[in-house]
Amino acid sequence: MLQEKAGNIAGIIWNALSDVNEGLTFKQIKKITKLAEKDFNLGLGWLLREDKVAVAETGDDKEPYIYSLK
């Protein structure tokens, strides 16, 4: 059940990232997808495990990472 949920959330994040050329921060993805932080982390973990998402550091303390599709 949790694996199915993680896969569905990963799809939501994937779709949000596929609509932009540049990466998005957590806040931007959250605004687009309306995901709770725990659900975002679950879906992101799935995408990272599948090696589908790249994560870059921004140098910003408030938004330390930017996510993009590989």
C-alpha angles and dihedrals in degrees: 000000000000091000090055091049091049091050092050092049090047087056091053091051091044091054092049092051093045091060093064134058095211125049128269133227123232091259092051093049091046091051092050097042102030088223122159114240093251091052091047090053091049093052093042090052089054092050092046092050090051089048092236099125133059120210122203129184115241100194089234116123093209095048105021097169140047120200127210138163118263 
